[in-house]
Amino acid sequence: MSENTEITHIPVEVIKNLMMDVFQGLGVPEADARICTDVLIAADLRGIESHGVARLKYYYDRIQRGQHQVRTETEIVKETETTALVDGHHGMGHVIAHRAMEMAIRKAETHGLGAVAVRNSTHYGIAAYYALMAAEAGMMGLTVTNARPAIAPTFSTEPMLGTNPIAFAAPSDGDHPFCFDAATSIIQRGKVEVLSRAEQPIPPGWVIDAEGNPLTDPDRALENLGQAQAALLPLGGAGEVMAGYKGYDLATIVEILSTSLCGGAFMKDLLGFEEDGSQRPYMLGHFFLAIDIEHFLPLEFSRRLTGQIMRALQGARKARGQDRIYVAGEKEHENEQLIPERGIPVNANLRRELQTMRDELSIPGYEAYF
Ligand SMILES: NC(=O)c1ccc[n+]([C@@H]2O[C@H](COP(=O)([O-])OP(=O)(O)OC[C@H]3O[C@@H](n4cnc5c(N)ncnc54)[C@H](O)[C@@H]3O)[C@@H](O)[C@H]2O)c1
């Protein structure tokens, strides 16, 4: 381990305050900065290292480059009792997504279902955050988003589809909801960034170069992805043997839900730059669905059924050498108990990024940490 990758743990409150200071320092209004911070800190608390404080500089750079508007002016383009089409006008993706899922939940309370499609948004962070908003309201929630091209279709080496995550949450009678939240690629871009900061190679079989050979250097992978000279492999991997086409097809479903209901941009138009290399907004699309359980079954009955499914899976016969079976959302729930005590892990490469933002925005304090 080099000294750049040495980890220290920083208290959650310190990181949270820094996020608020950075967002507000960039001009994001306080109430919106709170939402952006809440989504990022939720990632850190859930142990999703790639999408918490590690992504603060990402938003910082994009705002500075004019690719995100700090004031989020969402416009309802079309609305019915159960549906809405929203234009995010390139505001803060977290705020746009939060408003969209709130809208879906309100509609579902009255009509059983709420579906909101969003265009012209920006990166919304962890998809689970919005699916869990529905679960907390006693509903099932689903969200997907498209993203910059990264995944190569089966039998191709060209990055065409984003890492296009799917998140689904359902309330249970256990100590956490069921919550699946993952990219449709084997590894998502954020994990490549984490490997780069940790100065570790990418395991072979996750990322390929333009000839289809394994690419294991995370820095080269990040650089080459932007120039379409590298691609992430879909869930299932290259070719058809391990059913990589299923990951490719799931990513395509996400692209369609994120585009063909909202009329937004898709695939190569999401690169964030023009042909002459000048920067432009990412124009991402999202989709949100809330299903009010009470319109189908009593909530407590549904919670119990979901809990029974989860417990039955956890109790299944274990493979040799394994002592535990997980269900989706379980590891993240455990992290939420552990991380507030332990603090958020930050290595020296990341500390330097935090220092840069603090200094460039002339934010006082934090010297004890970075
Ligand atoms: N906004 C974007 O553009 C974007 C794009 C890609 C990914 N992301 C986010 O990145 C985050 C991480 O994505 P990822 O693809 O690296 O996730 P991942 O590969 O770490 O998978 C996480 C999911 O798998 C579940 N899981 C883990 N181990 C399990 C086990 N043994 N049994 C059952 N379930 C298990 C977790 O509970 C969780 O739901 C997500 O929050 C996602 O929304 C965002």
The ligand as a Gaussian input file, in Angstrom:
#p B3LYP/6-31G(d) Opt

LIG

0 1
 N      -26.502000       7.429000     -11.161000
 C      -25.833000       6.663000     -11.986000
 O      -25.621000       6.999000     -13.132000
 C      -25.309000       5.336000     -11.519000
 C      -24.787000       4.435000     -12.453000
 C      -24.333000       3.203000     -11.989000
 C      -24.402000       2.874000     -10.670000
 N      -24.909000       3.780000      -9.789000
 C      -24.994000       3.459000      -8.359000
 O      -23.820000       2.822000      -7.930000
 C      -24.133000       2.051000      -6.786000
 C      -23.360000       0.771000      -6.784000
 O      -23.710000      -0.019000      -7.927000
 P      -22.960000      -1.400000      -8.208000
 O      -23.381000      -1.897000      -9.520000
 O      -21.515000      -1.232000      -7.940000
 O      -23.584000      -2.305000      -7.042000
 P      -23.053000      -3.714000      -6.478000
 O      -22.456000      -4.518000      -7.566000
 O      -22.220000      -3.445000      -5.279000
 O      -24.431000      -4.414000      -6.026000
 C      -25.156000      -3.856000      -4.981000
 C      -26.486000      -4.574000      -4.825000
 O      -26.293000      -5.969000      -4.669000
 C      -26.809000      -6.406000      -3.387000
 N      -25.944000      -7.473000      -2.904000
 C      -24.620000      -7.410000      -2.620000
 N      -24.169000      -8.606000      -2.193000
 C      -25.233000      -9.439000      -2.216000
 C      -25.414000     -10.821000      -1.891000
 N      -24.398000     -11.605000      -1.521000
 N      -26.645000     -11.340000      -2.009000
 C      -27.695000     -10.577000      -2.406000
 N      -27.593000      -9.271000      -2.754000
 C      -26.370000      -8.725000      -2.656000
 C      -26.764000      -5.179000      -2.536000
 O      -27.655000      -5.274000      -1.429000
 C      -27.177000      -4.098000      -3.541000
 O      -28.563000      -4.063000      -3.737000
 C      -25.644000       1.905000      -6.772000
 O      -26.133000       2.689000      -5.705000
 C      -26.097000       2.483000      -8.097000
 O      -27.360000       3.136000      -8.053000
 C      -25.368000       4.984000     -10.185000

